[in-house]
Amino acid sequence: MNALWKSLPSAVVPSVVAAEPLAGGAVNDVWRLTLADGAAYVLKGSVDAPADLFRLEVDGLRALDERAGIRTPRVFEVSGQHILMEALRPRPETDEFWESAGRAFAKLHSVRGDRFGWDTDGWLGLLPQENGWTEDGHVFFAERRIRRYLREPKVRGTLEPADLSGLERICERLPHLVPAAPSVLNHGDLWPNNLVADPAGEPVFIDPALCWMWAESDLSMMYCCDPPPDRFFRAYEEVSPLADGWRDRMPLLHLREHLAALAHFGVYGDTVARVRDIVRTFS
């Protein structure tokens, strides 16, 4: 935390009376700052962050707000080492919250693109997220979301040759495994911990990793990472019905997250076992 003070505006530092660490950040430090006047902010930062990481995150928050009209945190300052944002509330575990979140997520996916990718590469954690444009979603998922990670040293050092061959077979078989679908605006990293609440208890979306991609690809994070109540998915489908068999495809489309975890951390929990299960099921 002390190293981050140097990147904060000089007018803020003397006014901070309390700094509370917040859980949930895998690669950055996150703090709730309380000022002498009672105002509260969230400071997210890392002295080792890539130079454009936080700027691109703010661009993503702005795009979610401007293109999809969904609530994101107000940003007060961004630098190469931090973002200073409004302090929000933990999500309430209520039916009303999850239904509102499901409808908001479906609203995000109502924003259509004409290609797959994004204007710039971004970041997922501390590794680049490759977003080069393609006309074909299957090619995009194979090249930018699977094979992209197969080049990472920690992935190659953790998985066996048979695992890598199985992942290559999945890339080749994708058009038979996932139905063609349009590109829509994707949050890109929406697991439940990236949903918080405003003072009225309405959902607020944080930590995006934007791209234009399939809706199901985005939905797989919510489905496979400590999934919310089924009310979330029912509310989503009230706004945007999903194709038959979507639940069966969720583990396959979640593959990117497992590979990203291996690329960052090497052996990580039961991630290798999950990858192998996906290979057995879909290759």
Contacts in CASP RR format, 6 or more apart in sequence:
PFRMAT RR
TARGET T0000
AUTHOR 0000-0000-0000
METHOD contacts of the structure
MODEL  1
MNALWKSLPSAVVPSVVAAEPLAGGAVNDVWRLTLADGAAYVLKGSVDAP
ADLFRLEVDGLRALDERAGIRTPRVFEVSGQHILMEALRPRPETDEFWES
AGRAFAKLHSVRGDRFGWDTDGWLGLLPQENGWTEDGHVFFAERRIRRYL
REPKVRGTLEPADLSGLERICERLPHLVPAAPSVLNHGDLWPNNLVADPA
GEPVFIDPALCWMWAESDLSMMYCCDPPPDRFFRAYEEVSPLADGWRDRM
PLLHLREHLAALAHFGVYGDTVARVRDIVRTFS
1 19 0 8 1.000
1 21 0 8 1.000
1 29 0 8 1.000
1 31 0 8 1.000
3 47 0 8 1.000
4 29 0 8 1.000
4 31 0 8 1.000
4 43 0 8 1.000
4 45 0 8 1.000
4 46 0 8 1.000
4 47 0 8 1.000
4 81 0 8 1.000
4 82 0 8 1.000
5 13 0 8 1.000
7 45 0 8 1.000
7 47 0 8 1.000
7 79 0 8 1.000
7 80 0 8 1.000
7 81 0 8 1.000
7 82 0 8 1.000
8 43 0 8 1.000
8 82 0 8 1.000
8 84 0 8 1.000
9 77 0 8 1.000
9 84 0 8 1.000
12 33 0 8 1.000
12 35 0 8 1.000
12 41 0 8 1.000
12 84 0 8 1.000
15 35 0 8 1.000
15 36 0 8 1.000
15 37 0 8 1.000
16 33 0 8 1.000
16 34 0 8 1.000
16 35 0 8 1.000
16 36 0 8 1.000
17 34 0 8 1.000
17 35 0 8 1.000
17 36 0 8 1.000
18 33 0 8 1.000
18 34 0 8 1.000
19 31 0 8 1.000
19 32 0 8 1.000
19 33 0 8 1.000
19 34 0 8 1.000
19 43 0 8 1.000
20 31 0 8 1.000
20 32 0 8 1.000
20 34 0 8 1.000
21 29 0 8 1.000
21 30 0 8 1.000
21 31 0 8 1.000
21 32 0 8 1.000
22 30 0 8 1.000
22 31 0 8 1.000
22 32 0 8 1.000
22 42 0 8 1.000
23 30 0 8 1.000
24 30 0 8 1.000
24 193 0 8 1.000
26 125 0 8 1.000
26 264 0 8 1.000
27 46 0 8 1.000
27 125 0 8 1.000
27 126 0 8 1.000
27 264 0 8 1.000
28 44 0 8 1.000
28 45 0 8 1.000
28 46 0 8 1.000
28 49 0 8 1.000
29 43 0 8 1.000
29 44 0 8 1.000
29 45 0 8 1.000
29 46 0 8 1.000
30 42 0 8 1.000
30 43 0 8 1.000
30 44 0 8 1.000
30 45 0 8 1.000
31 42 0 8 1.000
31 43 0 8 1.000
31 44 0 8 1.000
32 40 0 8 1.000
32 41 0 8 1.000
32 42 0 8 1.000
32 43 0 8 1.000
32 87 0 8 1.000
33 40 0 8 1.000
33 41 0 8 1.000
33 42 0 8 1.000
33 43 0 8 1.000
33 87 0 8 1.000
34 40 0 8 1.000
35 41 0 8 1.000
40 87 0 8 1.000
41 76 0 8 1.000
41 84 0 8 1.000
41 85 0 8 1.000
41 86 0 8 1.000
41 87 0 8 1.000
42 73 0 8 1.000
42 84 0 8 1.000
42 85 0 8 1.000
42 86 0 8 1.000
42 87 0 8 1.000
42 88 0 8 1.000
43 82 0 8 1.000
43 83 0 8 1.000
43 84 0 8 1.000
43 85 0 8 1.000
44 54 0 8 1.000
44 82 0 8 1.000
44 83 0 8 1.000
44 85 0 8 1.000
45 54 0 8 1.000
45 81 0 8 1.000
45 82 0 8 1.000
45 83 0 8 1.000
46 53 0 8 1.000
46 81 0 8 1.000
46 82 0 8 1.000
47 81 0 8 1.000
49 80 0 8 1.000
49 81 0 8 1.000
49 126 0 8 1.000
50 123 0 8 1.000
50 126 0 8 1.000
51 80 0 8 1.000
52 80 0 8 1.000
53 80 0 8 1.000
53 123 0 8 1.000
53 126 0 8 1.000
54 78 0 8 1.000
54 79 0 8 1.000
54 80 0 8 1.000
54 81 0 8 1.000
54 82 0 8 1.000
54 83 0 8 1.000
55 78 0 8 1.000
55 80 0 8 1.000
56 120 0 8 1.000
56 122 0 8 1.000
56 123 0 8 1.000
57 78 0 8 1.000
57 83 0 8 1.000
57 123 0 8 1.000
57 207 0 8 1.000
57 208 0 8 1.000
58 75 0 8 1.000
58 78 0 8 1.000
58 83 0 8 1.000
60 208 0 8 1.000
60 210 0 8 1.000
61 72 0 8 1.000
61 73 0 8 1.000
61 75 0 8 1.000
61 205 0 8 1.000
61 206 0 8 1.000
61 208 0 8 1.000
62 72 0 8 1.000
63 185 0 8 1.000
63 208 0 8 1.000
63 210 0 8 1.000
64 70 0 8 1.000
64 72 0 8 1.000
64 108 0 8 1.000
64 185 0 8 1.000
64 187 0 8 1.000
64 205 0 8 1.000
64 208 0 8 1.000
64 210 0 8 1.000
65 71 0 8 1.000
65 72 0 8 1.000
67 111 0 8 1.000
67 185 0 8 1.000
68 107 0 8 1.000
68 108 0 8 1.000
68 110 0 8 1.000
68 111 0 8 1.000
68 185 0 8 1.000
69 107 0 8 1.000
70 104 0 8 1.000
70 107 0 8 1.000
70 108 0 8 1.000
70 203 0 8 1.000
70 205 0 8 1.000
71 104 0 8 1.000
71 198 0 8 1.000
71 202 0 8 1.000
71 203 0 8 1.000
71 204 0 8 1.000
71 205 0 8 1.000
72 204 0 8 1.000
72 205 0 8 1.000
72 206 0 8 1.000
72 208 0 8 1.000
73 85 0 8 1.000
73 86 0 8 1.000
73 88 0 8 1.000
73 204 0 8 1.000
73 206 0 8 1.000
74 85 0 8 1.000
74 86 0 8 1.000
75 83 0 8 1.000
75 84 0 8 1.000
75 85 0 8 1.000
76 84 0 8 1.000
76 85 0 8 1.000
76 86 0 8 1.000
77 83 0 8 1.000
77 84 0 8 1.000
78 84 0 8 1.000
88 196 0 8 1.000
88 197 0 8 1.000
88 198 0 8 1.000
88 204 0 8 1.000
88 206 0 8 1.000
89 196 0 8 1.000
89 197 0 8 1.000
89 198 0 8 1.000
89 199 0 8 1.000
89 201 0 8 1.000
90 196 0 8 1.000
90 197 0 8 1.000
91 97 0 8 1.000
91 101 0 8 1.000
91 192 0 8 1.000
91 195 0 8 1.000
91 196 0 8 1.000
91 197 0 8 1.000
91 203 0 8 1.000
92 197 0 8 1.000
92 201 0 8 1.000
95 229 0 8 1.000
95 231 0 8 1.000
97 197 0 8 1.000
97 201 0 8 1.000
97 202 0 8 1.000
97 203 0 8 1.000
98 228 0 8 1.000
98 229 0 8 1.000
98 231 0 8 1.000
98 232 0 8 1.000
98 235 0 8 1.000
99 231 0 8 1.000
99 232 0 8 1.000
99 234 0 8 1.000
99 235 0 8 1.000
100 202 0 8 1.000
100 203 0 8 1.000
100 235 0 8 1.000
101 195 0 8 1.000
101 203 0 8 1.000
101 228 0 8 1.000
101 232 0 8 1.000
101 235 0 8 1.000
102 203 0 8 1.000
102 232 0 8 1.000
102 233 0 8 1.000
102 235 0 8 1.000
102 236 0 8 1.000
102 239 0 8 1.000
103 235 0 8 1.000
103 236 0 8 1.000
103 238 0 8 1.000
103 239 0 8 1.000
104 203 0 8 1.000
104 205 0 8 1.000
105 187 0 8 1.000
105 190 0 8 1.000
105 218 0 8 1.000
105 219 0 8 1.000
105 222 0 8 1.000
105 232 0 8 1.000
105 236 0 8 1.000
106 235 0 8 1.000
106 236 0 8 1.000
106 237 0 8 1.000
106 238 0 8 1.000
106 239 0 8 1.000
106 240 0 8 1.000
107 239 0 8 1.000
108 184 0 8 1.000
108 185 0 8 1.000
108 186 0 8 1.000
108 187 0 8 1.000
108 205 0 8 1.000
108 218 0 8 1.000
109 184 0 8 1.000
109 185 0 8 1.000
109 186 0 8 1.000
109 215 0 8 1.000
109 218 0 8 1.000
109 240 0 8 1.000
110 184 0 8 1.000
110 239 0 8 1.000
110 240 0 8 1.000
111 184 0 8 1.000
111 185 0 8 1.000
112 182 0 8 1.000
112 183 0 8 1.000
112 184 0 8 1.000
112 185 0 8 1.000
113 182 0 8 1.000
113 183 0 8 1.000
113 184 0 8 1.000
113 185 0 8 1.000
113 212 0 8 1.000
114 183 0 8 1.000
115 133 0 8 1.000
115 134 0 8 1.000
115 135 0 8 1.000
115 183 0 8 1.000
115 212 0 8 1.000
116 133 0 8 1.000
116 134 0 8 1.000
116 135 0 8 1.000
116 136 0 8 1.000
116 137 0 8 1.000
116 139 0 8 1.000
116 140 0 8 1.000
116 183 0 8 1.000
116 211 0 8 1.000
116 212 0 8 1.000
116 213 0 8 1.000
117 131 0 8 1.000
117 132 0 8 1.000
117 133 0 8 1.000
117 134 0 8 1.000
117 140 0 8 1.000
117 144 0 8 1.000
117 183 0 8 1.000
117 211 0 8 1.000
117 212 0 8 1.000
117 213 0 8 1.000
118 131 0 8 1.000
118 132 0 8 1.000
118 210 0 8 1.000
118 211 0 8 1.000
118 212 0 8 1.000
119 131 0 8 1.000
120 131 0 8 1.000
121 128 0 8 1.000
121 129 0 8 1.000
121 130 0 8 1.000
121 131 0 8 1.000
121 132 0 8 1.000
122 128 0 8 1.000
122 129 0 8 1.000
122 131 0 8 1.000
122 209 0 8 1.000
123 129 0 8 1.000
123 209 0 8 1.000
124 188 0 8 1.000
124 189 0 8 1.000
124 209 0 8 1.000
124 260 0 8 1.000
125 209 0 8 1.000
125 260 0 8 1.000
125 264 0 8 1.000
126 264 0 8 1.000
127 152 0 8 1.000
127 260 0 8 1.000
127 263 0 8 1.000
127 264 0 8 1.000
129 144 0 8 1.000
129 209 0 8 1.000
129 211 0 8 1.000
130 143 0 8 1.000
130 144 0 8 1.000
130 148 0 8 1.000
131 144 0 8 1.000
131 211 0 8 1.000
132 140 0 8 1.000
132 144 0 8 1.000
134 140 0 8 1.000
134 143 0 8 1.000
134 144 0 8 1.000
137 180 0 8 1.000
137 181 0 8 1.000
137 183 0 8 1.000
137 213 0 8 1.000
137 214 0 8 1.000
138 174 0 8 1.000
138 175 0 8 1.000
138 178 0 8 1.000
138 180 0 8 1.000
140 213 0 8 1.000
141 174 0 8 1.000
141 178 0 8 1.000
141 213 0 8 1.000
141 214 0 8 1.000
141 217 0 8 1.000
141 253 0 8 1.000
141 256 0 8 1.000
142 171 0 8 1.000
142 172 0 8 1.000
142 174 0 8 1.000
143 171 0 8 1.000
145 217 0 8 1.000
145 255 0 8 1.000
145 256 0 8 1.000
146 167 0 8 1.000
146 170 0 8 1.000
146 171 0 8 1.000
146 255 0 8 1.000
146 256 0 8 1.000
146 259 0 8 1.000
147 167 0 8 1.000
147 168 0 8 1.000
147 171 0 8 1.000
149 155 0 8 1.000
149 256 0 8 1.000
149 259 0 8 1.000
149 260 0 8 1.000
149 262 0 8 1.000
149 263 0 8 1.000
150 156 0 8 1.000
150 164 0 8 1.000
150 167 0 8 1.000
150 168 0 8 1.000
150 259 0 8 1.000
152 259 0 8 1.000
152 262 0 8 1.000
152 263 0 8 1.000
154 262 0 8 1.000
154 263 0 8 1.000
154 264 0 8 1.000
154 265 0 8 1.000
154 266 0 8 1.000
155 259 0 8 1.000
155 262 0 8 1.000
155 263 0 8 1.000
155 266 0 8 1.000
156 164 0 8 1.000
157 266 0 8 1.000
158 262 0 8 1.000
158 266 0 8 1.000
158 267 0 8 1.000
158 272 0 8 1.000
159 167 0 8 1.000
159 262 0 8 1.000
159 272 0 8 1.000
159 275 0 8 1.000
163 272 0 8 1.000
163 275 0 8 1.000
163 276 0 8 1.000
163 279 0 8 1.000
166 279 0 8 1.000
166 283 0 8 1.000
167 255 0 8 1.000
167 275 0 8 1.000
167 279 0 8 1.000
167 283 0 8 1.000
169 279 0 8 1.000
169 283 0 8 1.000
170 177 0 8 1.000
170 252 0 8 1.000
170 255 0 8 1.000
170 278 0 8 1.000
170 279 0 8 1.000
170 282 0 8 1.000
170 283 0 8 1.000
173 282 0 8 1.000
173 283 0 8 1.000
177 249 0 8 1.000
177 252 0 8 1.000
177 282 0 8 1.000
178 214 0 8 1.000
178 216 0 8 1.000
178 249 0 8 1.000
178 252 0 8 1.000
178 253 0 8 1.000
179 243 0 8 1.000
181 214 0 8 1.000
181 215 0 8 1.000
181 216 0 8 1.000
181 243 0 8 1.000
182 214 0 8 1.000
183 212 0 8 1.000
183 213 0 8 1.000
183 214 0 8 1.000
184 212 0 8 1.000
184 213 0 8 1.000
184 214 0 8 1.000
184 215 0 8 1.000
184 218 0 8 1.000
185 210 0 8 1.000
185 212 0 8 1.000
186 210 0 8 1.000
186 211 0 8 1.000
186 212 0 8 1.000
186 213 0 8 1.000
186 214 0 8 1.000
186 215 0 8 1.000
186 217 0 8 1.000
186 218 0 8 1.000
187 194 0 8 1.000
187 205 0 8 1.000
187 208 0 8 1.000
187 209 0 8 1.000
187 210 0 8 1.000
187 218 0 8 1.000
188 208 0 8 1.000
188 209 0 8 1.000
188 210 0 8 1.000
188 211 0 8 1.000
188 213 0 8 1.000
188 218 0 8 1.000
188 221 0 8 1.000
189 207 0 8 1.000
189 208 0 8 1.000
189 209 0 8 1.000
189 221 0 8 1.000
190 205 0 8 1.000
190 208 0 8 1.000
190 218 0 8 1.000
190 221 0 8 1.000
190 222 0 8 1.000
191 221 0 8 1.000
191 222 0 8 1.000
191 225 0 8 1.000
191 226 0 8 1.000
192 222 0 8 1.000
192 225 0 8 1.000
192 226 0 8 1.000
192 227 0 8 1.000
192 228 0 8 1.000
193 225 0 8 1.000
193 226 0 8 1.000
194 205 0 8 1.000
194 206 0 8 1.000
194 207 0 8 1.000
195 203 0 8 1.000
195 204 0 8 1.000
195 205 0 8 1.000
195 206 0 8 1.000
196 203 0 8 1.000
196 204 0 8 1.000
196 206 0 8 1.000
197 203 0 8 1.000
197 204 0 8 1.000
198 204 0 8 1.000
214 253 0 8 1.000
215 240 0 8 1.000
215 242 0 8 1.000
216 242 0 8 1.000
216 243 0 8 1.000
216 246 0 8 1.000
216 249 0 8 1.000
216 250 0 8 1.000
216 253 0 8 1.000
217 253 0 8 1.000
217 256 0 8 1.000
219 236 0 8 1.000
219 242 0 8 1.000
219 246 0 8 1.000
219 250 0 8 1.000
219 253 0 8 1.000
220 249 0 8 1.000
220 250 0 8 1.000
220 251 0 8 1.000
220 253 0 8 1.000
220 254 0 8 1.000
220 257 0 8 1.000
221 254 0 8 1.000
221 257 0 8 1.000
222 228 0 8 1.000
222 232 0 8 1.000
223 233 0 8 1.000
223 247 0 8 1.000
223 250 0 8 1.000
223 254 0 8 1.000
224 250 0 8 1.000
224 251 0 8 1.000
224 254 0 8 1.000
224 257 0 8 1.000
225 254 0 8 1.000
225 257 0 8 1.000
236 242 0 8 1.000
251 274 0 8 1.000
251 277 0 8 1.000
251 278 0 8 1.000
251 281 0 8 1.000
252 278 0 8 1.000
252 281 0 8 1.000
252 282 0 8 1.000
255 275 0 8 1.000
255 278 0 8 1.000
258 271 0 8 1.000
258 274 0 8 1.000
258 275 0 8 1.000
258 278 0 8 1.000
259 275 0 8 1.000
261 268 0 8 1.000
261 271 0 8 1.000
262 268 0 8 1.000
262 271 0 8 1.000
262 272 0 8 1.000
262 275 0 8 1.000
END
